[in-house]
Amino acid sequence: MNRVDLALARFRQKPYMYNCAQTVCAAFGREDLVEPMAGCGGGRAPEGTCGALYGAMQVAPEKAAAILAAFSASCGASTCREIKGENRVPCQECVRRAATILVETGL
């Protein structure tokens, strides 16, 4: 299973029931970030950042600016509120896009 599919398989699915930030971290082997990301889904990441995006930036902090730019271009925004309100991108799609961006950056 590739990392994008792995992230989607863990997003709100038993037995994991991970939020968007946790799924991205876990799919890229950053189990150390799963617990700290527990409160970062549903628009609760710092500054209202999309949890999937925030998780991706935590997985590869050295590439955070590029991840942010690519995700914002893909989703039309970087905050959960904007993505859900104006752009109507579902959470599962945000997870897919964040994981895809990480794969494209070489992770």
For each residue, the residues with C-beta under 8 A, 3 or more apart:
1: 5 6 9
2: 5 6 103
3: 6 7 27 28 99 102 103 107
4: 7 8 27 96 99 100 103
5: 1 2 8 9
6: 1 2 3 9 10 26 27
7: 3 4 10 11 23 24 26 27 95 96 98 99
8: 4 5 11 23 92 95 96 99
9: 1 5 6 13
10: 6 7 13 16 18 22 23 26 27
11: 7 8 18 19 20 23 91 92 95
12: 17 18 19
13: 9 10 16 17
14: 17
15:
16: 10 13 22 23 26
17: 12 13 14
18: 10 11 12 22 23 26 34
19: 11 12 22 23 37 38 40 41 42 51
20: 11 23 24 40 41 42 50 51 52 55 91 94 95 98
21: 24 25 37 40 41 45 51 52 54 55 58
22: 10 16 18 19 25 26 33 34 37 38 40 41 55
23: 7 8 10 11 16 18 19 20 26 27 52 55 95 99
24: 7 20 21 27 28 52 55 56 59 95 98 99 102
25: 21 22 28 30 31 33 34 37 55 58 59
26: 6 7 10 16 18 22 23 29 30 31 34
27: 3 4 6 7 10 23 24 99
28: 3 24 25 59 99 102 107
29: 26
30: 25 26 33 34 58 59
31: 25 26 34
32: 36
33: 22 25 30 36 37 55 58 59
34: 18 22 25 26 30 31 37 38
35: 38
36: 32 33 40
37: 19 21 22 25 33 34 40 41 51 54 55 58
38: 19 22 34 35 41
39: 44
40: 19 20 21 22 36 37 44 45 46 51 54 55
41: 19 20 21 22 37 38 44 45 51
42: 19 20 51 80
43: 48 50 51 79 80 81 84
44: 39 40 41 51
45: 21 40 41 48 49 50 51 53 54 80
46: 40 49 54
47: 79
48: 43 45 79 80 81
49: 45 46 53 54 78 79 80
50: 20 43 45 53 54 71 75 77 78 79 80 83 94 98
51: 19 20 21 37 40 41 42 43 44 45 54 55 80 91 94
52: 20 21 23 24 55 56 71 91 94 95 97 98 99
53: 45 49 50 56 57 67 68 71 75 78 94 98
54: 21 37 40 45 46 49 50 51 57 58
55: 20 21 22 23 24 25 33 37 40 51 52 58 59 98
56: 24 52 53 59 60 67 71 98 99 101 102
57: 53 54 60 61 64 67 68
58: 21 25 30 33 37 54 55 61
59: 24 25 28 30 33 55 56 102 107
60: 56 57 63 64 67 102 105 107
61: 57 58 64
62:
63: 60 66 67 105
64: 57 60 61 67 68
65: 68 69
66: 63 69 70 105
67: 53 56 57 60 63 64 70 71 98 101 102 105
68: 53 57 64 65 71 72 78
69: 65 66 72 73
70: 66 67 73 74 101 104
71: 50 52 53 56 67 68 74 75 78 97 98 101
72: 68 69 75 76 77 78
73: 69 70 76
74: 70 71 97 101
75: 50 53 71 72 78 83 87 89 94 97
76: 72 73 82 83 86 87 89
77: 50 72 82 83 86 87
78: 49 50 53 68 71 72 75 82 83
79: 43 47 48 49 50 82 83
80: 42 43 45 48 49 50 51 83 84
81: 43 48 84 85
82: 76 77 78 79 85 86 87
83: 50 75 76 77 78 79 80 86 87 88 89 94
84: 43 80 81 87 88 89
85: 81 82 88
86: 76 77 82 83
87: 75 76 77 82 83 84
88: 83 84 85
89: 75 76 83 84 93 94 97
90: 93 94
91: 11 20 51 52 94 95
92: 8 11 95 96
93: 89 90 96 97
94: 20 50 51 52 53 75 83 89 90 91 97 98
95: 7 8 11 20 23 24 52 91 92 98 99
96: 4 7 8 92 93 99 100
97: 52 71 74 75 89 93 94 100 101
98: 7 20 24 50 52 53 55 56 67 71 94 95 101 102
99: 3 4 7 8 23 24 27 28 52 56 95 96 102 103
100: 4 96 97 103 104
101: 56 67 70 71 74 97 98 104 105
102: 3 24 28 56 59 60 67 98 99 105 107
103: 2 3 4 99 100 107
104: 70 100 101
105: 60 63 66 67 101 102
106:
107: 3 28 59 60 102 103
